[in-house]
Amino acid sequence: MGTARRQREYIGYRVYSTQRALYRSLEACVAEAGLTPGQWNALSQLAEHGAMTQRQLAERLQKEQATVTRSLDRLMQRGLVQRTQSPRDRRANIVEITPAALKLLTDLEPSVTRRNAEMAANISDEDLAVFLKVLDQLEANAEHSAGESEAS
């Protein structure tokens, strides 16, 4: 039992715990606009990358298509996105952000930027750059490891 690790010593647990705290912080930030972090992320992706299929959006968000569909339904009800049938594939829908959503994102930007700065408080630019590089490597390692496990 001397070599057993406590859960908090595992990288995955620490990243998950931190991600949950960051999520709650963003949740409080975007709630003023009546959005969830997932909805804010979807709108932000559409604003940054333009119209795309629901499948492409689900891949970009790393979410199941059914989850994205439910979220898009809510955003459509609020007039923040619109869906049209793809001219190339009748089974696919193209999702676009509306001007109302662009205004909402613009209005939220100062609050989200301020929240991001709060999360990085007391962390030097150099340390933050190293941290982000390490996160990228952890993600690559985890993807590689998951791929090896699936191949076994």
Contacts in CASP RR format, 6 or more apart in sequence:
PFRMAT RR
TARGET T0000
AUTHOR 0000-0000-0000
METHOD contacts of the structure
MODEL  1
MGTARRQREYIGYRVYSTQRALYRSLEACVAEAGLTPGQWNALSQLAEHG
AMTQRQLAERLQKEQATVTRSLDRLMQRGLVQRTQSPRDRRANIVEITPA
ALKLLTDLEPSVTRRNAEMAANISDEDLAVFLKVLDQLEANAEHSAGESE
AS
7 13 0 8 1.000
8 14 0 8 1.000
8 17 0 8 1.000
11 138 0 8 1.000
15 135 0 8 1.000
15 138 0 8 1.000
22 119 0 8 1.000
23 37 0 8 1.000
25 115 0 8 1.000
25 118 0 8 1.000
25 119 0 8 1.000
26 37 0 8 1.000
26 40 0 8 1.000
26 112 0 8 1.000
26 115 0 8 1.000
27 36 0 8 1.000
27 37 0 8 1.000
29 108 0 8 1.000
29 111 0 8 1.000
29 112 0 8 1.000
29 115 0 8 1.000
30 36 0 8 1.000
30 37 0 8 1.000
30 39 0 8 1.000
30 40 0 8 1.000
30 108 0 8 1.000
30 111 0 8 1.000
30 112 0 8 1.000
32 108 0 8 1.000
32 111 0 8 1.000
33 40 0 8 1.000
33 104 0 8 1.000
33 107 0 8 1.000
33 108 0 8 1.000
35 43 0 8 1.000
35 104 0 8 1.000
35 108 0 8 1.000
36 71 0 8 1.000
38 61 0 8 1.000
38 71 0 8 1.000
39 71 0 8 1.000
39 74 0 8 1.000
39 75 0 8 1.000
39 80 0 8 1.000
40 105 0 8 1.000
40 108 0 8 1.000
40 112 0 8 1.000
41 61 0 8 1.000
42 57 0 8 1.000
42 61 0 8 1.000
42 68 0 8 1.000
42 71 0 8 1.000
42 72 0 8 1.000
42 75 0 8 1.000
42 81 0 8 1.000
43 75 0 8 1.000
43 80 0 8 1.000
43 81 0 8 1.000
43 97 0 8 1.000
43 101 0 8 1.000
43 104 0 8 1.000
43 105 0 8 1.000
44 105 0 8 1.000
45 57 0 8 1.000
45 60 0 8 1.000
45 61 0 8 1.000
46 52 0 8 1.000
46 57 0 8 1.000
46 81 0 8 1.000
46 95 0 8 1.000
46 96 0 8 1.000
46 97 0 8 1.000
46 101 0 8 1.000
47 97 0 8 1.000
47 101 0 8 1.000
47 102 0 8 1.000
47 105 0 8 1.000
49 60 0 8 1.000
50 96 0 8 1.000
50 97 0 8 1.000
51 94 0 8 1.000
51 95 0 8 1.000
51 96 0 8 1.000
51 97 0 8 1.000
52 60 0 8 1.000
52 94 0 8 1.000
52 95 0 8 1.000
53 86 0 8 1.000
53 92 0 8 1.000
53 93 0 8 1.000
53 94 0 8 1.000
53 95 0 8 1.000
54 65 0 8 1.000
54 68 0 8 1.000
54 69 0 8 1.000
54 72 0 8 1.000
54 83 0 8 1.000
54 92 0 8 1.000
54 93 0 8 1.000
54 95 0 8 1.000
55 65 0 8 1.000
55 92 0 8 1.000
57 68 0 8 1.000
57 72 0 8 1.000
57 95 0 8 1.000
58 64 0 8 1.000
58 65 0 8 1.000
58 67 0 8 1.000
58 68 0 8 1.000
61 68 0 8 1.000
72 81 0 8 1.000
72 83 0 8 1.000
72 95 0 8 1.000
75 81 0 8 1.000
75 101 0 8 1.000
76 82 0 8 1.000
76 83 0 8 1.000
78 100 0 8 1.000
79 98 0 8 1.000
79 100 0 8 1.000
79 101 0 8 1.000
80 97 0 8 1.000
80 98 0 8 1.000
80 100 0 8 1.000
80 101 0 8 1.000
80 104 0 8 1.000
81 95 0 8 1.000
81 96 0 8 1.000
81 97 0 8 1.000
81 98 0 8 1.000
81 101 0 8 1.000
82 95 0 8 1.000
82 96 0 8 1.000
82 98 0 8 1.000
83 93 0 8 1.000
83 94 0 8 1.000
83 95 0 8 1.000
83 96 0 8 1.000
84 93 0 8 1.000
84 94 0 8 1.000
84 96 0 8 1.000
85 92 0 8 1.000
85 93 0 8 1.000
85 94 0 8 1.000
86 92 0 8 1.000
86 93 0 8 1.000
86 94 0 8 1.000
120 128 0 8 1.000
123 131 0 8 1.000
END
